[in-house]
Amino acid sequence: MRLLAPSLAALALTACAHAQSKSDQVVLDGVDARYDQTAAIAKQIWDWAEVGYQEEKSSGLLQSTLKDAGFTIEQGVAGIPTAFVASYGSGGPILAVLAEFDALPGINQDASPDRSPIEGKHAGHACGHNLFAAGSVGAALAIRDWLEKTGTPGTIRLYGTPAEEGGSGKVYMVRDGLFDDVDIALHWHADDENSASASTSLANRSAKFRFHGVSAHAAGAPERGRSALDGVESFDYMVNMMREHVPQDARIHYVITSGGVAPNVVPDFAEVFYYVRHPDAEGVEEIWARLEDAARGAALGTGTTVDWEIIHGNNPLLVNETLAKMMDSKLREVGGITYTPEEEAFAEEIYKSFSKPGLPLGSESEIQPYEVSLGYGSTDVGDVSYAVPTVGLRTATWVPGTSAHSWQATAASGMTIGYKGAQVAAKTLTLAAIELYKDPKLRKAARVEFDAARGENYEYKSLLGDREPPLDYRE
């Protein structure tokens, strides 16, 4: 009997595992059945390529898709016309799935493996937010089906979050308390690899610094002019010297958005757009104070004046390993991407354009090892992660070795490689949500870790202050 009892227990565990696997497969088959819908949404949003706070058509498509599936829609939340919350179910637990859908200006590319801009198009989905939106909607629909079929109590919400690229749409939604009753938030992102590692991000803040001078004829009366462009260039020079004296993990970058029109006219207006990043919010604020001092000094030295407008600010991601390890297990259950011969040819051609690819072709089928790491990007998901326990993943929507914000990312985001990655994300998010609905101990453990990580006396502080959403920042 001593030998038989363990054997029976092992058989019972095996039977349960098989039952769970069969149940999961039914769910995954349901996501696969919606592939055409996911691909169509992703392609349409890719075609539109609407930039931050101008995503009227993209937001409308997502809302109508969810409304047709029985979700109730709250439009124009947090003072943002393109932001929305779609809800299905009732009571708790309440899970949130995030969906982004804004494009990047200036990165225009056809869905082809060679550099091929589309004439007349001024933006592109170089960060794959068209896929983010489509995959998240696919997950929300699958979770809705599961809740209805099983009769499980709970609510699934999809948060339509505009202007992630420099607009901090989610920050305004957090600030307005839209996540206050949420138990867990789930998100994902396009990438060149499959990973659910616990990766944090850099906090960041941006502003447009505007210098004002006095116009004059640059040759006939130069002494009467005070160049706003001199102010910008002096400012940039001081900041570039400052780079030697900031922490190693800090990042500062800028672009001159206005520098005058004609060389023989002393410009009376010039503008430069700055980003500052650091692993924590306090580090951003310390560097930012020095940035503001440099702007004042540049204005004083060039006889100009300067003012600035904070455009966006994000807190870093607060990782939750309880949730990350669960998400990692679900991603491994789903698996990676398998290319068709046509997709392999596309990948091989685009791979030739990389100078130093960090991953080999073929790794799209693999799941990367779990680890805790610092990511050097920034995201407004960070503010969500300080409001509610949050977990995410990345999937290989792009050819391995692809950098975000590149024409190669734009190309893959508009074809089947990207759509397949969105499907992997939808499946993984769905399985993770089901696990969270079924396991109150998991939710409690995640909350305990979350509360400990924030600290007993935590108070939320937005890095963009109390400003209203900059709805015109891309105009």
Summary of the structure (lengths in Angstrom):
residues: 475
radius of gyration: 24.3
end to end distance: 77.0
largest distance: 106.2
contacts: 1708
relative contact order: 0.18
helix: 44%
strand: 20%
